Amino acid sequence: MDDRSTGHGDIPPLTTEAAQHPHVFASAFDSGDPDQVERVYEEDGVLVLEPGNPLTGAARREANAGLMGLGVPVRVTPRHVHVADDIALLIVDRAVRGAGDDGREVDIRGTATDVARRGADGLWRYVVDNPFGTAEPPAPV
């Protein structure tokens, strides 16, 4: 990760390394602050939780806030990172697994197919965040 500060405590800054971007997302998600998650996206970036239903803006923030509200951290394991100039394809295993704040077990897993772009500031942000890749999202547990 780079050393640029965002002024948000333990949440790492956005990164100049595409391979680190999923980890920045995970730290922002685990912070419990939807505004921190929002900063990892381009303004018009999309979150695809259901095929054919891309979410942007307030709907994207609300969807991520709902997942964060389960009270279980996300774990990310990048499989492949392919960079061409200022575009990156990120294939990342993601898991939100464990006991939620209400004591119920949560098990949401998938292999993300994400696209990130390096901005004029040299920092990576999601253009497309597709946590389940080509698979159907799991039924809520």
N, C-alpha and C positions, 0 to 999 in steps of 0.2 A: 504494500500500500504506500501511497505517498504521504508526505508530511503536511499537507494542506489542512488547516484547521477549519472546522465548521462551527466551533464554539458550543458543541452539544455534549460535553462531558465524555463519557466512555464510548460513545458511538463513533466509530471510525469515520474519517472523512471519505468523500467520494474518492475514487482511485484513478490513477493513470494506467493501471494494469487491468486489462479486460478480464483476466483469469481471477482477479480478486473481487470483481463486482458482485458475484453471488454471495460472498462472505460479508460484503458491506450491506447487502440486502438483509441477510440473516441477522446481523447486529441491529439494524434499524427495526426489523420485525420484533426481535426479542426485547427491544426497549419498551414496547407497549404504547408507543407514541405514533399514531398514524401519520402525523406530519413528517416524522423522520423517514417513514417508508416512502412517502410521496417524493422526497428529494432524490430517490434513486431512479425516478422516471423522467423522461422528457415530458414537457408540458402536455403534448398530445399522445404520449405513450399509452399503449393499451394493455389491459390485463384480461386474459381469456380463461375464465373459470369454466365456461360451458361453450362447446363448439357453436360457432355462429353468433355469439353474444359478446363481442369485445366491449370492455368497460373503459371509460376514460373519465378524467376529471373527478367530480364529486362521487360518481358511482364507483369508480376505481378505489377511491379513498375509503368509501363505506364498505366495500367488499373486503378490502384488506383489514379494516378495523374489525369487521365481524370475525375474521379468522384469528386475528390477534386476541380478540375477546375470549377465545377458548382457553386462554391462559397456559398454552403449551408452546415451548420454543420450537423454532424451525431448525432443522439440520440440513446443510447442503453439502453435497459432494460433487464437484465438477468432474464430469467424465471426459469431455472434449471441449476445447476452446479453439475456434478457428477465426483468425483475424485477417481481414483484407482491408487495408487502408484504415478507414475510420468506422468500419462495421465489424461486429463480432457475432458469430453464432456460438451460443453457449448451450451445451447439453449437460444438464445438472440433475442429479438425483436429489429430491427434496422429501423431507419427512417431517410431519407434525404429529408426534406420537408421545403419549404419556397421559397422566391423569390431569384433567383440566381443573380449573379453579373450583368447579362444583363437585369434584371427585370422580366424575365420569371419565371413562377411558376415551381418548381421541386417537384415531389412527387414519391419517390422511397422507398418502404417499403417491409419488409420481416421478416421472422423468421429464423435466422441463425441456422445452425447446424454445430458447429465448434469443432475442436479437437485441444487441446493445449498439449504441453509437457513441463515438468519442466526439465531444463537443468542441467548440472553438477554444474553450478553456483547458482542453486536454483531458477532461474527466469523462468517464463512461457513465451512461444512463440507459435504462431500458427503453426501447422503442416498442418491443413486443415481449410481454411476460406471459408465457404460456406454460403454467406449472405442470400440466398433465400431458404435454406434447401431443401426440396423435391419439393417445388413449382416451377413452371416456373417463371423466372424473369419477372417483369412487362415490358411492352412496354415503350420505352423512352417517356417522356412527354415533 
